[in-house]
Amino acid sequence: MGGFAVDRIFFMPHAIYVALIVGAVASPLFAQNALPVDVAPRCAVNDAEFASWFEGGDPENKLVLPALGLEGRFENDCDFYK
């Protein structure tokens, strides 16, 4: 009887580890991250505006400038997120 309790205590942590590993491996296989087919381009950004977010106005291998935060007035949600 004493051996059964020891085996059970030893087995339980291993079973938990196996379950965690199986769950971590299997969950991305069943994830459904597909984008909807009818996405509306509400907050489009042109090339010049996009380039202004980078150091020197060139997005190629440049640093991204920090956001202005809440300094300005925003007319809509797109202005806030830009």
Residue frames relative to the residue before (quaternion, step in Angstrom):
aa qw qx qy qz dx dy dz
M 1.0000 0.0000 0.0000 0.0000 0.00 0.00 0.00
G 0.6482 0.5316 -0.3196 0.4417 3.58 0.99 -0.82
G 0.6388 0.5376 -0.3235 0.4453 3.56 1.07 -0.73
F 0.6136 0.5565 -0.3441 0.4421 3.59 1.06 -0.71
A 0.6605 0.5039 -0.3104 0.4620 3.59 0.93 -0.87
V 0.6501 0.5070 -0.3199 0.4668 3.59 0.97 -0.80
D 0.6542 0.5052 -0.3115 0.4689 3.57 0.94 -0.86
R 0.6549 0.5176 -0.3107 0.4547 3.57 0.97 -0.86
I 0.6561 0.4957 -0.3126 0.4754 3.62 0.92 -0.83
F 0.6668 0.4953 -0.2996 0.4693 3.60 1.00 -0.77
F 0.6884 0.5065 -0.2812 0.4365 3.59 0.98 -0.85
M 0.6253 0.5989 -0.3507 0.3568 3.62 0.89 -0.86
P 0.6798 0.4639 -0.3372 0.4570 3.69 0.71 -0.80
H 0.6427 0.5218 -0.3312 0.4527 3.60 1.00 -0.74
A 0.6347 0.5211 -0.3291 0.4663 3.59 1.01 -0.75
I 0.6362 0.5183 -0.3264 0.4692 3.58 1.03 -0.75
Y 0.6546 0.5091 -0.3145 0.4620 3.60 0.92 -0.85
V 0.6473 0.5105 -0.3166 0.4693 3.57 0.96 -0.85
A 0.6525 0.5100 -0.3146 0.4640 3.60 0.94 -0.85
L 0.6515 0.5093 -0.3159 0.4651 3.61 0.96 -0.78
I 0.6636 0.4979 -0.3046 0.4679 3.58 0.94 -0.84
V 0.6521 0.5006 -0.3154 0.4740 3.58 0.92 -0.87
G 0.6571 0.5095 -0.3085 0.4620 3.60 0.95 -0.81
A 0.6659 0.5001 -0.3056 0.4616 3.59 0.96 -0.82
V 0.6826 0.4712 -0.2882 0.4785 3.59 1.02 -0.74
A 0.7218 0.4657 -0.2556 0.4436 3.58 0.91 -0.88
S 0.6067 0.6105 -0.3744 0.3451 3.63 0.96 -0.69
P 0.6645 0.4735 -0.3490 0.4609 3.69 0.86 -0.64
L 0.5989 0.5819 -0.3659 0.4109 3.59 1.12 -0.53
F 0.7585 0.3568 -0.1894 0.5114 3.57 1.11 -0.65
A 0.4350 0.7002 -0.4655 0.3222 3.61 1.22 0.11
Q 0.1838 -0.7698 0.6040 0.0935 3.54 -1.08 0.78
N 0.1019 0.8228 -0.5432 0.1327 3.55 0.04 1.32
A 0.2867 0.7783 -0.5147 0.2171 3.59 1.04 0.62
L 0.4283 -0.6827 0.5309 0.2619 3.55 -1.07 0.79
P 0.5335 -0.6104 0.4604 0.3617 3.58 -1.10 0.57
V 0.5116 -0.6729 0.4460 0.2943 3.57 -1.10 0.65
D 0.7330 0.4096 -0.2314 0.4913 3.61 1.18 -0.40
V 0.1622 0.8088 -0.5438 0.1541 3.60 0.92 0.89
A 0.2579 -0.7684 0.5700 0.1343 3.57 -0.88 0.98
P 0.3562 -0.7407 0.5249 0.2211 3.64 -0.75 0.98
R 0.0432 -0.8508 0.5235 -0.0142 3.59 0.21 1.28
C 0.7998 0.2148 -0.0995 0.5516 3.61 0.92 -0.79
A 0.0379 0.8280 -0.5553 0.0688 3.56 0.56 1.15
V 0.1794 -0.7617 0.6168 0.0848 3.57 -1.16 0.72
N 0.3336 -0.7427 0.5417 0.2088 3.58 -0.81 0.97
D 0.7119 -0.4798 0.3022 0.4143 3.60 -1.24 0.32
A 0.6599 0.5164 -0.3177 0.4438 3.60 0.94 -0.85
E 0.6653 0.4871 -0.3082 0.4745 3.59 0.93 -0.83
F 0.6348 0.5234 -0.3282 0.4641 3.60 0.98 -0.79
A 0.6659 0.5052 -0.3011 0.4590 3.59 0.93 -0.88
S 0.6232 0.5598 -0.3479 0.4210 3.62 1.08 -0.62
W 0.5985 0.5675 -0.3615 0.4348 3.60 1.21 -0.25
F 0.6985 0.4497 -0.2558 0.4944 3.61 1.27 -0.21
E 0.6322 -0.5396 0.4106 0.3750 3.52 -1.24 0.54
G 0.8329 0.1447 -0.1335 0.5171 3.57 -0.77 1.02
G 0.5156 -0.6721 0.4043 0.3450 3.61 1.23 0.13
D 0.6331 0.4959 -0.3285 0.4953 3.56 1.25 0.37
P 0.2967 -0.7995 0.4925 0.1736 3.62 -0.41 1.13
E 0.5531 0.6319 -0.3914 0.3763 3.61 1.20 -0.30
N 0.8485 -0.1616 0.0573 0.5007 3.59 -0.45 1.28
K 0.4990 0.6288 -0.4425 0.3997 3.59 0.98 0.83
L 0.5778 -0.5762 0.4511 0.3615 3.53 -1.30 0.31
V 0.4224 -0.6689 0.5484 0.2709 3.53 -1.15 0.65
L 0.4213 -0.7042 0.5146 0.2485 3.56 -0.88 0.97
P 0.5425 -0.6233 0.4370 0.3552 3.61 -1.05 0.63
A 0.5757 -0.5889 0.4447 0.3522 3.54 -1.21 0.54
L 0.5231 -0.6423 0.4651 0.3122 3.55 -1.17 0.55
G 0.4379 -0.7133 0.4490 0.3129 3.56 1.23 -0.16
L 0.7320 -0.3994 0.3141 0.4538 3.54 -1.00 -0.83
E 0.2765 0.8031 -0.4907 0.1943 3.61 1.11 0.58
G 0.7677 0.3824 -0.2004 0.4735 3.57 0.90 -0.85
R 0.5011 -0.5906 0.5193 0.3611 3.49 -1.36 0.01
F 0.2181 -0.7881 0.5681 0.0928 3.51 -0.92 0.90
E 0.3345 -0.7630 0.5232 0.1792 3.55 -0.76 1.04
N 0.8026 0.0069 0.0133 0.5964 3.59 1.14 -0.55
D 0.7260 -0.4315 0.3046 0.4404 3.57 -1.29 0.04
C 0.6140 0.5614 -0.3573 0.4245 3.61 1.00 -0.74
D 0.6421 0.5167 -0.3277 0.4619 3.61 0.94 -0.81
F 0.6421 0.5275 -0.3243 0.4520 3.58 0.99 -0.80
Y 0.7375 0.4324 -0.2444 0.4576 3.60 0.81 -0.95
K 0.5875 0.5424 -0.3849 0.4609 3.59 1.17 -0.32
